[in-house]
Amino acid sequence: MVRKAFDEQLALLKALLVKMGEYNCEAIADAVTALETQDAELARKTKAVESLVDEKEQQIERLCLKLILKQQPVASDLLFVTSAMKMITDMERIADQAVDISDLVIKMSRLPYADSLEEITDMAERVQDMVRKAAEAFVETSGEKAKEVCRADDAVDDLFEVVKGKLTGIVHKDIEEDNNGEQALDLLMVAKYLEKIGDHATNIAEWVLFMITGEHKKLN
């Protein structure tokens, strides 16, 4: 009976983590769609999604502490719960960075955009997939899916370098022509935040592997 109750709480923990991941993907998608459409109102919606992520983080923290203090989990379950507590820190930061992107979108709205939106959109799609797969890897206890996430970060890093090269060129040109290169710098920051989201998704995947193996390794 005690084990059944414990398993039900572990299932709830998984469901909360999946929902947190879904909210993060929604926040990233809204932020980048707002960037593409110059929609300041949609960008502001991201802050509401961030609040939902924070709420889930608090629920997960309370549940993890309850499982540790009241259920005295065995080694494998303790790895599961410990990993979940580590993962939600990265998930919360992903939401923060989606809001950072939205703040830049609001600042840049109703202005013609510089180059590199195509690469930024590609980065956004890739990091959303990484966040989603990292949560799935946790729920499915899938080491292979976790490793996929870590490998996918290389492509995001490569795209960031492309964006950086293009936008740095625009900034230098604007300086030479006495124009304002501020927007190109803002877009570069959007790309940087997306790169960081990829890093956080990789961190989550590494905690999944820790849960499976009991060993924490940096894979990217």
N, C-alpha and C positions, 0 to 999 in steps of 0.2 A: 504493500500500500504506500509506504514511504517512497519507494523507488518510482512508483507510478506518478505520484505528485511531483517528484523531482524531474521526471521526463517531460511532464506537461509544462513545467516552468522553463526547461531547456527549449522546448518547441516554441514557447512564447518569446524567448530571447531571440531565437532565429528569425521569427516573424517580424519582430521589432527592428532587427538589423536590416532585413530585406526592405522594410518600409523606409528606413532611414536612407538606404541606398537609392530607392526610387525617388525620394524627395530631392536628393542631391542631383540626380540626373535631370529632374524637372527644372531645378534651379539653373543648371548649366544650360539646358536647352532654351529656357526663357531668356537668359542673359544674352546668348549669342543671337537668337532670333531678334531680340530687341536691337542688338547692334546692327544686324543686316537691314532691318526695317526702320531704324532710327525711331523706335517706339519707346519713349521715356516712361509711359505708363506701364508697359509690360516689364520694363527694367525695374520699376518700383515694386512689382509683384514678387520679384525674387526675394525681397526682404521678408515678405510674409512666409515664403517657403523656408527661409532660414530659421524663422521662429519655430516652425514645425520640426525641423531637424534638431534644434536645441531641446525641444520638448521630448523628443524620442531619446536623445542622449541622456537626459535626466532619468527617464523611465528605465533605460538599460542599466545605468549606473546603480540605481536602487535595486533592480532585480539581481544584478551580479553580486552585490554586497549581501543581499538576502540569501542567495544560493551558497555563498562562501561561509557566512556566519551561522546559518541555521541548518544547512544540509550536510556540511562537512564532506564535500565531494571527494571522490577518489581521484587518483593522479590524472587519468585521461579527461575526466570531467573538469578538473581544476585547470588543465591546460586550455580547455574550451572556454571556460569563463574568463580566465586571465587574458586570453587572446581577444575576446569580445571587448573587454575594458580598454585594451590598447587600441583596437580598431576604431572605436567611436571617437577617439581624439582626432584621428585623421579624417574621419567622416565629417566631424564638426568643422574642421579647417577647410574642407572642400566647400562647404556651404558659405563660409566666410569669404572665400576667394570668388565664388559666384557673385556674391554681393559686391565685392570690390570691382568686378567687371561691370556690374550694373551701374555702379556709381560713375564709372568712366563713360558708360553709354549715355547716361543722363547729361553729363557734361558735354558730350560730343553731338547730341541729337540736333537735327535740323541743319547739319553742316555736311558738305560733300566729303565723302571719305577718300582717304588715300588708298594706295595699293595694299594687297595682301589679305583682303577679306576672304578669298577663296581658301587660302592655306589656313587661316584662322578658323573657318567653318570646318575644315577637315580635322584640325586639331580638336575642336569641340566634340565632333562625332566620335573620334577615337577615345578621348578621355571619358566620355559618357559610357562607352562600351567597356572600358577598363573598370570603371566604378561598379557597373552592373555585374561584370564577371567576377570581380573581387568578392562581392557579396554572395554571389552564387557559389563560388569556391568554398566560402565559409560554410554555407548551409549544406552543401553536398560533400563536405570534407574532401575536396578534390585538389590534390597536389598539382595535377597536370594543368587544371584551369588556372590555378594560382601562378604557375610558371608562365602560362600564356600572357597573363597580365604583365608580368615583369618584362617579358620579351617585347610586348607592344609598346612599352615606354620608349624604346629606342626610336621607333618611327615618330613618336610625338617630339622627341628631342631633335630629330632631324628636321621636322617641319618648323620647329622654333628657329633653328639656325637659318632656314630659308627666309622666314618672316623677318628675322633680325637683319639679314643682309639687305633685303629690299627696303625696309623702313629706315635703316641707317643711311642708305643712299639718298632717300628722300630728305632726311634731316640735313645731311651735308649740302645737298643742292639748295635747300631753302636758306641755309645760312649764307651761302655764296650769293644768293639773289635777294638777300634781306627780306625773305618771307618768313612766315610763322610756321615752324615745323612742329609745333606743340601737338597737333593732332596725331602726327606720325608717332610721336613719343607715347601718346596715350594708347594707340593701337599696339605698340610694342609691349606696353604694360599688360594689355589684355592677353596677348600671346604668352607673356611670362606667367600670368596667373593660371592660364590653361596648362602650361608646362608643370607648374607646381601641383595642380590637381592630379596630373599624371603621376607625379612623384608620390603623392599621398595614396593614390590607388595602389601603387607598387608597395608602399609600406603595409597597406592592408593585406595584400597578397602574401607578403613575407610573414605576417603574423599568422596567416592561415597555415603556412608551412611549419611555423613554430608549433602550432596546435597539433599538427600531424606527427612531427618528428621530435618535438621537445628541444629543438635547436634553432636559435634565431640567427639567420645569415642575411647579410645585405647582398641582394642579387642584381642591383643596378645602381 
